[in-house]
Amino acid sequence: MVTGVVLLRLGAGKEKSALAKIKDTKGVLHVSGVYGRWDLVCDIEADDLPTMTNVVVNKIRQIPGVTSTETLVTTAI
């Protein structure tokens, strides 16, 4: 199992529709709105790194209103 955090920037006026689609994306566990350089922080989970890449690149980034992402893969310390 691979977990990560995805930081998202959204386009103005697209926040509500993008948020609803992000929440419904398989692999997205939790979404939080934040202030600052990023608009949302998502906790994600996948079976392996290629699957996580697919979730971010082919699912989340394709949602209208998502303008940029940064993915942080987490590891146990």
N, C-alpha and C positions, 0 to 999 in steps of 0.2 A: 504494500500500500504506500502511495506517495501522497503527501499533503503539501499544500502551498497557500500562499497569499497572493492575490492579484489586485494590484492597484489600478484603478480605472479613472480616466478623464472622460467626461460626457459633454456633448455639444449642448449649447443653450437651447432650451425649449424641448429637448428630447428626454429629459430626466425621467419622467414618470413612465413613459412607454419602455424605455431602455431598462429601467429598474425591474419592471414586471417580467420582462423576458429574461433578464439575468437570473432572477430568483427561480424561474422555471427551468433553468438549464441543468441538465443532469450532471452531477458532480459538484455543483455549488452548494455548500453546506450552510453558509451564513453570509449576509450582506450588511454592511454598515455604511452609513453616510458619514463623511468626514469633512472637515474644513481644511483649506490649504491648497497645495498644488494638485492634489487628487480629489475626486468627488466621492468615490466609493472604494471600499476595501471588501474583497470577497475571500472567504475561506473556501478552498476547493480540495477535493480528494479524488484520486483515480487509482486504478490498479497498478499502473506503471507510468514511467515518464513519457513514453510515446502517447499514451492515452491522455495524460494531462496536457500535453502539447496540443493534441487534437481539440480538447475542450476549449483551450484558450484561443488558439488560432482559427479554428473552423467553426466554433460556436460563439463564444463571447465577442471576439473581434468583428464578427459579421453582423452583430446586432446594430441596427440603425441608431445612431446617437453615440455610440462608443467611438471616441476619437483616438484614444491611445491607451495602452496597458503596459504594466511592468509586472512580471511574475517573479515571485520569490519562492523558491522551493525550500520547504522546511525540512529539518533533520533533527533527530533526537540528540540531545547533548548529555 
